[in-house]
Amino acid sequence: MVDEVILDDVSLHVTDFHAEVIKDSEGREFRKVSFNFEVTNREYHDITTLLYQMVFDIKIPQSNEEFRGEIFNYATSVTNLYEENAVGDFSLVLLEVNEQE
C-alpha cells in the first residue's frame, strides 16, 4: 500500500493511491498515478506554489519508482486555506512525460 509520494523533494502523505500504465495513440506506454492528500492552512502556500510548476520529478518510495510527470488532473475541496485550522482535500492525477521528444 503506497502512502507516500514525493514531488520535487516534497513528501506528501497520500491516500487512495492508484497506479496504471496507459498507451497513447502510437502505442507508447506511460505511467499514470492518482492519489488524494490533505493540506493544512500552514502548508497551503507551499503546496499550491509547488503544484503551479505543473511538471515534477516523482518518486514513489514504496515501489522504488521514479519518473518525470505532469499534472493531468487536479481538484481541491477549497480555494482558500488561509483560515486558521482549515484543511483541504486535494486530488491529483499525474501522467509520465517523455522529455526526449
Residue pairs with C-beta under 8 A, 6 or more apart in sequence:
1 17
1 62
2 14
2 17
2 19
2 35
2 60
2 62
2 63
3 13
3 14
3 15
3 17
3 62
4 11
4 12
4 13
4 14
4 60
4 61
4 62
5 11
5 12
5 14
5 17
5 33
5 35
5 37
5 58
5 59
5 60
6 12
6 58
6 59
6 60
6 61
7 50
7 56
7 57
7 58
8 50
8 53
8 56
8 57
9 57
10 46
10 47
10 50
12 35
12 37
13 37
13 38
14 35
14 36
14 37
15 35
15 36
15 37
16 34
16 35
16 36
17 33
17 34
17 35
18 33
18 34
18 35
19 31
19 32
19 33
19 60
19 63
20 31
20 32
20 33
21 29
21 30
21 31
21 32
22 29
22 30
22 32
22 95
23 29
23 30
24 30
28 98
30 95
30 96
30 97
30 98
31 65
31 67
31 69
31 95
31 96
32 72
32 93
32 94
32 95
32 96
33 58
33 60
33 69
33 93
33 94
34 73
34 91
34 92
34 93
34 94
35 91
35 92
36 89
36 90
36 91
36 92
37 89
37 90
37 92
38 87
38 88
38 89
38 90
39 47
39 76
39 81
39 87
39 88
39 90
40 81
40 85
40 86
40 87
41 81
41 82
41 83
41 84
41 85
41 86
41 87
44 81
44 82
44 86
44 88
47 90
50 56
51 71
51 74
51 92
54 70
54 71
55 68
55 69
55 70
55 71
55 97
56 68
56 69
56 70
56 94
57 66
57 68
58 65
58 66
58 67
58 68
58 69
58 94
59 65
59 66
60 66
67 96
68 96
68 97
68 99
69 94
69 95
69 96
69 97
70 94
70 95
70 97
71 92
71 93
71 94
72 93
72 94
72 95
73 91
73 92
73 93
74 90
74 91
74 92
74 93
75 90
75 91
76 88
76 89
76 90
76 91
77 88
77 89
77 90
78 86
78 88
80 86
81 87
81 88
